[in-house]
Amino acid sequence: RHVVAADSRGRLAVWVLGPYLTSKFWEEHKEDALSPTINFQAHPNAIYCLVFVGEILITGGDEDIRGWRWSDILQTQGSGAKKLQPCFEMRNPQATIGRGGSAPLSETNGIVANTDGTMVYSATGDNSAYAWDLATQKCVGQMAGHQGYLHCIAYRPCHQVATGSEDGTVKLWDARGFNCVATLAPTTSKDSPPLSYVGGLAVDPQDNLLAAGGGGKCAYVWHLSSGTLLANMPTPGAVQHLSFANDRLLSAGAHKGVCHWRSNGKFMGSSPTTATSVFAVAQGEIAKPNGSKTSVMVIGGDCAMLDVYIDFNYMKAFSLSFAEQGK
């Protein structure tokens, strides 16, 4: 029913999407973009990622990871949003430096939960990923081995974590022992340029395929069981997001638009966007007021607008705006 988004100023915004999916709403309203129902300061600085784990919304920012009870957010009215407090806060471990000092806190660039929602894993700016027990909010493991900071992270139901790094590789980790079990990188050739960094990765719902892309202006798909590189797809710009949705792979990044691909690398088309650089794409099903369900895709990037697409139509249906009503 809801769309939740975060911005570079540390705000969280919530929109109730259902009413916007009816023709009656647009007959009575002429807004170019729709303001959020709830909008509040969740972090003192940028929020880079968010994920729902059951009824808890978890956000990752420059200094910490925060958990929010979804019921508390939904019950917020008007100025009451300013009083919202996280139900927990977690900070990535700090390295020790000379004379007993500590290195700066590292940002959290990605968060993912395991299948049963008991653990979350964070991709950070200190070249490591961390495992967190949600019951205690304690860090219980570190996955170290990348030579550059981490941009993205994904979970596999076979108890593995995948991480993408500035070093241009994807590593697969045992989510229980925290040791690296495989490293993936495209073989450099004329048709397969190297990844100068990995900016986005995704695992398909069947856990058969892994897609990764980044600074090489190309996205790649591997068969996970064999480690075989199946496809490479040239993109208009550096890749910052990848996700599997229905029968396709979606890629987006430092360019306008979201590209739609078959998993074999065949280009299907693109969705134009308001943002000139796309950071995130979310998909889901939502119930209309008449009880029927429809697929919704929401795209956000380097502007205050979120574009909404219905049933994977390539053309935008309408936009959401971070700006509050009257501002």
Secondary structure in CASP SS format (residue, H / E / C, confidence):
PFRMAT SS
TARGET T0000
AUTHOR 0000-0000-0000
METHOD secondary structure of the structure
MODEL  1
R C 1.00
H E 1.00
V E 1.00
V E 1.00
A E 1.00
A E 1.00
D C 1.00
S C 1.00
R C 1.00
G C 1.00
R E 1.00
L E 1.00
A E 1.00
V E 1.00
W E 1.00
V E 1.00
L C 1.00
G H 1.00
P H 1.00
Y H 1.00
L H 1.00
T C 1.00
S H 1.00
K H 1.00
F H 1.00
W H 1.00
E H 1.00
E H 1.00
H C 1.00
K C 1.00
E C 1.00
D C 1.00
A E 1.00
L E 1.00
S C 1.00
P C 1.00
T C 1.00
I E 1.00
N E 1.00
F E 1.00
Q E 1.00
A C 1.00
H C 1.00
P C 1.00
N C 1.00
A C 1.00
I E 1.00
Y E 1.00
C E 1.00
L E 1.00
V E 1.00
F E 1.00
V E 1.00
G C 1.00
E C 1.00
I E 1.00
L E 1.00
I E 1.00
T E 1.00
G E 1.00
G E 1.00
D C 1.00
E C 1.00
D C 1.00
I E 1.00
R E 1.00
G E 1.00
W E 1.00
R E 1.00
W H 1.00
S H 1.00
D H 1.00
I H 1.00
L H 1.00
Q C 1.00
T C 1.00
Q C 1.00
G H 1.00
S H 1.00
G H 1.00
A H 1.00
K H 1.00
K H 1.00
L C 1.00
Q C 1.00
P C 1.00
C C 1.00
F E 1.00
E E 1.00
M E 1.00
R C 1.00
N C 1.00
P C 1.00
Q C 1.00
A C 1.00
T E 1.00
I C 1.00
G H 1.00
R H 1.00
G H 1.00
G C 1.00
S E 1.00
A C 1.00
P C 1.00
L C 1.00
S C 1.00
E C 1.00
T E 1.00
N E 1.00
G E 1.00
I E 1.00
V E 1.00
A E 1.00
N C 1.00
T C 1.00
D C 1.00
G C 1.00
T C 1.00
M E 1.00
V E 1.00
Y E 1.00
S E 1.00
A E 1.00
T E 1.00
G C 1.00
D C 1.00
N C 1.00
S E 1.00
A E 1.00
Y E 1.00
A E 1.00
W E 1.00
D E 1.00
L C 1.00
A C 1.00
T C 1.00
Q C 1.00
K E 1.00
C E 1.00
V E 1.00
G E 1.00
Q E 1.00
M E 1.00
A E 1.00
G C 1.00
H C 1.00
Q C 1.00
G C 1.00
Y C 1.00
L E 1.00
H E 1.00
C E 1.00
I E 1.00
A E 1.00
Y E 1.00
R E 1.00
P C 1.00
C C 1.00
H C 1.00
Q E 1.00
V E 1.00
A E 1.00
T E 1.00
G E 1.00
S E 1.00
E C 1.00
D C 1.00
G C 1.00
T C 1.00
V E 1.00
K E 1.00
L E 1.00
W E 1.00
D E 1.00
A C 1.00
R C 1.00
G C 1.00
F C 1.00
N C 1.00
C E 1.00
V E 1.00
A E 1.00
T E 1.00
L E 1.00
A C 1.00
P C 1.00
T C 1.00
T C 1.00
S E 1.00
K C 1.00
D C 1.00
S E 1.00
P C 1.00
P C 1.00
L C 1.00
S C 1.00
Y C 1.00
V E 1.00
G E 1.00
G E 1.00
L E 1.00
A E 1.00
V E 1.00
D C 1.00
P C 1.00
Q C 1.00
D C 1.00
N C 1.00
L E 1.00
L E 1.00
A E 1.00
A E 1.00
G E 1.00
G E 1.00
G C 1.00
G C 1.00
K C 1.00
C E 1.00
A E 1.00
Y E 1.00
V E 1.00
W E 1.00
H E 1.00
L C 1.00
S C 1.00
S C 1.00
G C 1.00
T E 1.00
L E 1.00
L E 1.00
A E 1.00
N E 1.00
M E 1.00
P E 1.00
T C 1.00
P C 1.00
G C 1.00
A C 1.00
V E 1.00
Q E 1.00
H E 1.00
L E 1.00
S E 1.00
F E 1.00
A E 1.00
N C 1.00
D C 1.00
R E 1.00
L E 1.00
L E 1.00
S E 1.00
A E 1.00
G E 1.00
A C 1.00
H C 1.00
K C 1.00
G C 1.00
V E 1.00
C E 1.00
H E 1.00
W E 1.00
R C 1.00
S C 1.00
N C 1.00
G C 1.00
K C 1.00
F E 1.00
M E 1.00
G E 1.00
S E 1.00
S E 1.00
P C 1.00
T C 1.00
T C 1.00
A C 1.00
T C 1.00
S C 1.00
V E 1.00
F E 1.00
A E 1.00
V E 1.00
A E 1.00
Q E 1.00
G E 1.00
E E 1.00
I E 1.00
A E 1.00
K C 1.00
P C 1.00
N C 1.00
G C 1.00
S C 1.00
K E 1.00
T E 1.00
S E 1.00
V E 1.00
M E 1.00
V E 1.00
I E 1.00
G E 1.00
G E 1.00
D C 1.00
C C 1.00
A C 1.00
M E 1.00
L E 1.00
D E 1.00
V E 1.00
Y E 1.00
I E 1.00
D C 1.00
F C 1.00
N C 1.00
Y C 1.00
M C 1.00
K C 1.00
A C 1.00
F E 1.00
S E 1.00
L E 1.00
S E 1.00
F C 1.00
A C 1.00
E C 1.00
Q C 1.00
G C 1.00
K C 1.00
END
